Amino acid sequence: MAMALTTNLLANAILLLFLATASCEAKGMRLRRAIRPGPRLGHKRNPNEKVFNVLQFGAKHDPRKDNALAFIQAWKATCNWAGNARLVVPGGEFLASSMVFQGPCKNPAPIVQIIGTIKAVSDLSNYAEDFWISFEKVNGLIVTGTGTVDGQGQNVWKYNDGGGSIFPANIKLLHVSNGIIRQINSVNPMGFHIGIVLSQNIRARRLHLNAPESSPNTDGFHISQSNQVKIAKSVIATGDDCVGMIHGSTDISIKKVTCGPGHGISIGSLGKYPDEKDVRGILVTNCTLKNTDNGIRIKTWGGSPPSVATSLTFQDIIMDNVRHPIIIDQSYGSKSAPSRVKISNVKYMNIRGTTNSEVGVDIQCSKQVPCEGVRLSNINLKYIGGKKLPFSSSCLNARVSYAGMQFPPPCR
């Protein structure tokens, strides 16, 4: 009788322990599901993925060796692989001159993972085009990693006299579709950090772009003739525009970008060349500009051929000691003839912060094609310049409407 009771008690204890363990495991699984991070595109390797390491193609950690050929051969192998494929640049430093990573590829989403640092050859005679690293005619491209592309621009900026020569961009996307570029670092480009040209559906996020404030023509992003480009959660400190959108830029989103130093976030310059395509559908939102020359700027050349810039929205922007927070300049380049770029449907909403200029809002439009549909809502800027001057707005050849707080006061 006692033995039977002991056996029953032991069985019940085991059952309770099993049920408690199962309950804890179920709760644990639910908790793990709840806190599990989202997919990290390009980092997590597919078990069926073929990896092509540049070291396998002859790349060396040698500061005197040009590894461009090894990188290109590794890319060709990656691009021509019919299944999932990844090119890996491992840790360490690699020197390389001009490289074209050419498509189309046999696989739907080639991955380039940069872990180490790629440094550019500083001899400009190695660069016949306007890029250092170029991805061309690639669909589904993913460029990722925590590594760095270093243009070593400090060795050549002295040759940039502003005469119109375009120095090589660190990275260029040309005819790229459905691409992602994320988490890499770009430093000291000879020209732009990243150029996006004739491309569509490009997403760039969590990037760090860095060059000295004095570096010439080092735009962070330079976008032209491209559609559906989204730039988000990135930090840009450079010597020119943090983001520059020129002719043919449509459906562009700039979100949660920190800019400064630099020349701000710009549409333009527009109208410099004949037959430029229109700019439409630009959204700049939740961005912060610190110690920049300009905040949010639209600039067009005087004497320009006719074109259109329309549906431009700037919303929830913080200005921190910005020289020209809100500016439209249709006399860029100081030509005497008026610009023929028609600017319309421009919205500035919830712009706040500080400026060291006595003119916080400066809208100077073309007398031939005045700006239409410019609307300012809830503008709250504070003048922090040293001199005690009237804080004002200036408007010319523009139809401007207002809503909510306006500081500086509206144009009269």
C-alpha positions, 0 to 999 in steps of 0.5 A: 500500500505504501509502495503504491502510494509512493509510486503514484506520488512519483508519477504525479510529480513527473507529470507535473514537472513535464507539464511545467517544462512544456509550458516554460518551453512554449512561453520561451518559444513565444518570447523568442518569436516576440524578440527575434530580430527581423531579417538582415538582408545580405548578412545571413548566409543561405546554406545553399549559397556559393561564396566567392572570397576575393582572396581566392582570386589573388587579392592580397593585403599588400599596400602596393598591389592593385587588386582590381583584377582579382575583385573583378574576377571574383565578381564575374564568378559571383555574377555568373553563378546560377544559384545564390551567390555572394562576393566577400571582401574579408577583413583587412585592407585592399588597394584597388583602382577603377573597377566595373562590376558588370551585369546582367547576372545569372542569379536574381540577387547577387550579394557583395559583402564588404567586411574589410577596407577597400582603398582607392589608388590615388593616381588619377590616370587610373580613372578614365570615367567618373567612378572608382567602383561601378555596378552596371546593369545589375538587377537585385544587387545587395551591397552590405557589410560593415566595411569601408570604401576609402577613396583617399580623396585627400591625395587628389582634392588639390587638383579639383579647381572647380573647372567642371571636371568630375572626379571619381565617385566611390560607388556608382550605380548605373542601370541598377534595378531593385538594389539595396545598399546598406550599412557600409561606410564611405570615406574621403571620396575623390568625387561623390560618395555614391552616384545613382544614375539611370536606376530604379527601385534603390534602397539605401539605409544605415550608411555612414558617409564622411569627408572633411567640410573643405573637401570639394564636390564630395556630394553624399548621394548624387541622384539623376535620371532615377526613379523610386530611390529611398534613402533612410537612417543614414549619417552624412558629413561631407564637403558638398550636398549631403543629398543632391537630386538633379534632372530626371529624379522622380519619386525620391524619399529621404527619411531620417538622415542626419546631414552636417557639415555640408551644403544641405539637402538640394534639388538641383542644380537644374537647367544647366544642360539642354533637354533635362528631364523633369523632377517630380515627387520628392519627399524629405522628412524627419531629417536633421541638418547641423552646421550646414551651409544650406538647409533644404534648397532648390537651385536652378541655373539662370538662362536655363532651358525649360523644364519642371520641378514639381510635387516637392515636400519637406516635412518635419525638419530640424535645423541646427545652426544652419546658414540658409534653412529654406532657400529657392535660388533660381539665379544659380550660376549668376547668369543674367537671363532668367531661369526657365525651370518651372517650380510648383507645388512645394510644401514646407511643413514643421520646419524648426530650429536655429539659423545664423542668417537674418533671412530664415526663408529666402525664396527667389524665383524666376521672373519668367516662370514664377514659382506657384503653389509654395506653401509654408506651414508651421515654420519655427526658426530662431536667429542666433547670429551675433549681430542684432538684426531684424529676422525676416523672410524674402520672396520674389516672383513667388505665390506663397501661402501660409498656415500655422506658426511663421517665424520669421514673419511671412513675406509681405 
